[in-house]
Amino acid sequence: MFKKTRKTLLLGIFILIICLGMLTGTTYAWLSDLLSSGSNVIQAGNLDISVEYTLDGENWNNLDGAKDLFKKDAWEPGSEEIVALKIENKGVLSFKYKALLNLYEENIGKTINGADIKLTDILIVNTLIKETDENGKATVKNAFNDANSVVYDKAALFSASEVLSKDITLLPGLSKYLIVKVYIPENLDLDMNNNGIDIPKIEFGINVVATQFTHEEDTFNNQYDVDAIYPNIIKINESFYFTIEDSFIKNGTFYSNNVSKNEILLDGNETTVTMDVTSEDAAKWNENNIPSFGNVFGSADGSSLTVRDLTIEGKMMSNMAGYYDPNGTKFNTTLNNIKIVDAKIVSGLDGLSPALFSYGDTTLNNCEIKGTTSNSGNEVFDIVIAEGKVTATDSEIGSVYMSEDKSVLVVAPGTEIDYINCEGDEEMWVFIKLGSKVNKIDAYGKNTHIIYEKGADIGDINVTPGNEDNIVEEDGKIVTTLEEIRRGIKDGDYVLVYNEIILPKASETLLYADKGNPINIDGKGQTFVLNGTPTGNVADGSYDYGYLGFIPHDGEDAIIENIKATGVGFVEVGHYATSDKGHYTINNLVVENLVGTLDIGGKNGKVIVGAFTHYGYAVLTNCTMTGTTTQKGVTAYDAVLVNNSTTTIVGGKYGTILVDNHASVVIEGGAEIDLIDDNAIKPYSSSKGNLTIKKDVKIGTININDLSAKYPANKAFKIEAGAQVGAIVYNGVTYTVEQWLAAYPSTEYKG
């Protein structure tokens, strides 16, 4: 039996983290919304969770920054603590969530007789989900004032991972209560008298982990987010400076060997770590081929990693974001509220001693990295972009050095950088946005490009004579990510794309503009890589077309230019459900070698696949659409012009075009087209549906084999003298233009 001696059990700080991980959404973006007791970072507005807590059933406080959820220091059998949360969906997307216990650290105690005391095998956790109605409010009050009247959904040992019996769903605008009770059973048949030296202790958290739920419907159904995944959440050990005896991966880093490619969060819990590495230590590591880095913010398998709320100071080797991988693994690292100030670097790499090396894609939010010094004899900077891209928002940075091919620095609003150094012959890009400040730039590399938004606060820019054209002021919004494109189009900005955009896998990317905002996007020749599934379809409930859609509001216009689309999927401007069609100016759109996925009922009911389509009034100037294939066993077209749309094609090169369902098409300006399938259109004299071929146009074949019998062949198209048409095919007979005019003399021909 348990002895009634009142001995103290120590329970560490209770940390509550609410984390919504990367969504594998389709119609909507891959969103993240992160709210916690330490800091609050909201990365996308479509998914918005609000959490309040109460410790008495009456007084509610915002969870953000809370540190008093579990206050009890001394625990004994019969001890308990209760906290109630109110979780509210303030966004526009439904989500599902579950609660997990996350053990950060446990000290196993010892009894006087030397037996282990393991709190995770003793503590019991009870949970209860209630609606936020009058009954739910009464239950919350009773949990604190009349505990015996509350029946919990589930009781589990702390060592169990999940504390809810099932995932809980929450629709937009709704809320639920989550009541959590942690206690030690009163009649515990276990010797809990510790020896006074080995005191049992745990530090733990409850993670409410959420992801998007299959409730909202997109164009086809509500299954676009059916495979949304939950993130991993990991707590950093607070003792991670190097020792000679220990592996740098074990004790010197935040390095993660996580095997599932999820989003990983490392919470520094506002810790300050003082490093004390000597140059002799560094030399010994180098002699033993141990990498000469300090803290490594990286993930071995390329998972997305976020580190937050941490200060590093003292004598150290250069830290690293990401990790150098000769196999080309892509690293995505986000550092939130990280401070490395006045670091003393004892060892660097390649003649450089920065406070931080960056590999892969690194995002800095509210970071302070400056004042770095070194006695190593190396050149000193605060950040070295060794590979990839760094984006800094609301951060203060002393100096940045760039020298590698395709390295990119994005200076986002709220960031101030004292000095940027770009040298060497490699291609480098610096983007400076409105609301940021850069005091000095040395842009001596012959392939260095400095692109800044009009009005950005920039000091001196020193450039090699002859390279002045590489310094460009843009009167628009510079973007380098899909989310920036999405926000810019939504808000009606003039969007300038300066980076390759890789769309989410097996998804639909719809770029909607708000009412009153026309779409105006210049792709600057960048490639959009579509990531659909080649054989995806609607019938089986999948939603994996790789759809890239530029969708103005009803009646609004769009300007889309200098974009290249490749991969698996299709491109659309406007939407078939739009009632008031807009006017679309499409310049230099390149859709080449796309594996088409869009099923369209065309050619008199036959299913076909198209790589490009639009719904409105479009002028396509100098576009290229060629090489479309499909794995669906149907005919593939490079462009499909249907649904009463009106299109003017000016110049450019096209492989195959389908004109169907009362579309009106004018071809001019030296356009070159291999094949036009002209089917089931109304005569050109009608207000709907006609095909006009003007002079200096070159067309391989016009096929009207599938023209509806109710439309006379001589009304299928009109043609101007000077147009080069290789063949006209009708009812299985092939004609030259001259033969056609002789056989159907009433065809309108402008000589």
BELJO-V771847 format. One record per pair of residues at least 24 apart in sequence whose C-alpha atoms are under 6 Angstrom apart, sorted by the first residue. I is the first residue (numbers start at 1). GAP is how many residues later the second one is. Records with the same first field share a line. If there is no record, write none. Layout:
# BELJO-V771847
I: GAP  GAP
This chain:
# BELJO-V771847
1: 188
2: 186  187  188  189
8: 66  67
9: 65  66
10: 63  64  191
11: 190  191
12: 190  191
13: 190
14: 56  190  191
15: 190
16: 189  190
17: 190
18: 189  190
19: 190
20: 189  190  191
21: 209  210
23: 205
24: 201  204
25: 200
26: 198  481  482
27: 481  482
36: 28
37: 26  27  28  29
38: 27
46: 45  46
47: 44  46
48: 42  43
49: 39  40  41
50: 37  38
51: 35  36
52: 33  34
53: 31  32
54: 30
55: 28
56: 88
57: 83  84
77: 107  108  109
78: 106  107  108
79: 104  105
80: 102  103
81: 100  101
82: 98  99
83: 97
84: 94  95
85: 92  93
86: 90  91
87: 88  89
88: 86  87
89: 83  84  85
90: 83
91: 81
92: 80
93: 79
94: 76  77  78  118  119
95: 74  75  116  117  118
96: 72  73  114  115  117
97: 70  71  112  113
98: 69  110  111
99: 64  65  108  109
100: 61  62  63  106  107
101: 60  104  105
102: 102  103
103: 101
104: 99  100  131
105: 97  98
106: 95  96
107: 93  94
108: 92
109: 89  90  91
110: 84  85  88
111: 82  83  84
112: 82  83
120: 38  39
123: 35  60  61
124: 32  33  34  58  59
125: 30  31  56  57
126: 28  29  54  55
127: 25  26  27  52  53
128: 24  25  50  51
129: 48  49
130: 46  47
131: 45
132: 44
224: 319
231: 31  32
232: 32
233: 31  32
234: 31  32
235: 31  32
236: 30  32
241: 34
252: 43
253: 42  43
254: 42  43
255: 41  42  43  44
256: 43
257: 42  43
261: 42
262: 41
263: 41  42
264: 41
265: 40  41
266: 41
267: 40  41
268: 40  41  42
269: 40
270: 39  40
271: 39
272: 39  40
273: 39
274: 39  40
275: 39  40  41
276: 39
277: 38  39
279: 67
293: 24  25  26
294: 24  25
295: 24
296: 24
297: 24  25
298: 24  25
302: 27  28  29
304: 28
305: 28
306: 27  28  29
307: 28
308: 27  28  29
309: 28  29
310: 28
311: 27  28
312: 28
313: 30
314: 29
315: 29  30
316: 29  30
317: 28  29  30
318: 30  36  37  38
319: 36  37
320: 36  37  38
321: 37  38
322: 37  38
323: 36
330: 30
331: 29
332: 29  30
333: 29
334: 28  29
335: 29
336: 29
337: 29  30
338: 29
339: 28  29  30
340: 29
341: 28  29  30
342: 29  30
343: 29
344: 29  30
345: 29
346: 30
351: 27
352: 26  27
353: 25  26  27
354: 26  27  28  29
355: 27
356: 27
357: 26  27
358: 27  28
359: 27  28  29
360: 27  28
361: 27  28  29
362: 28
363: 27  28
364: 28
365: 28  29
366: 28  29
367: 28
368: 27  28  29
369: 28
370: 27  28
412: 24
486: 25
489: 24  30
490: 24
492: 25  26
494: 26  27
495: 26
496: 26
497: 26  27
500: 26  27
501: 27
502: 26  27
503: 26  27
505: 26
506: 25  26  27  38  40
507: 37  39
508: 38  39
509: 38  39
510: 39
511: 38  39  40
512: 39  40
513: 39  40
515: 38
518: 38  39  40
519: 39  40
520: 38  39
521: 39
522: 39  40
523: 39  40
524: 38
525: 37  38
526: 37
527: 37  38
528: 37
529: 37  38
530: 37  38  39
531: 37
532: 36  37
534: 63  97
535: 97
545: 24  52
549: 24
554: 24  26
555: 25  26  27
556: 26
557: 25  26  27
558: 26
559: 25  26  27
560: 26
561: 25  26  27  28
562: 26  27
563: 26
564: 25  26  27
565: 26
566: 26  28
567: 27
568: 26  27
569: 27  28
570: 26  41  42
571: 41
572: 40  41  42
573: 41
574: 40  41
575: 40
576: 39
581: 35
582: 34
583: 34  35
584: 33  34
585: 33  34
586: 34
587: 33  34
588: 34  35
589: 34
590: 33  34  35
591: 34
592: 33  34  35
593: 34  35
594: 34
595: 33  34  35
596: 33  34
608: 26  27
609: 27
610: 26  27  28  29  30
611: 27  28
612: 27
613: 26  27  28
615: 30
616: 29
617: 29  30
618: 29
619: 28  29
620: 29  30
621: 29  30
622: 29  30
623: 29
624: 28  29  30
625: 29
626: 28  29
662: 26  27
663: 26
664: 25  26
665: 26
666: 25  26
667: 26
668: 26  29
670: 26  27
671: 26
672: 26  27
673: 26
674: 25  26
675: 25  26  27
676: 26
677: 26
678: 25  26
679: 25  27  28
680: 27  28
683: 32  33
691: 26
692: 25  26  27
693: 26
694: 25  26
695: 25  26  27  28
696: 26  27
697: 26
698: 26
699: 26
700: 25  26
701: 25  26  27
702: 26
703: 25  26
704: 25  26
705: 25  26
714: 30  33
718: 30  31
719: 30
720: 29  30
721: 29  30
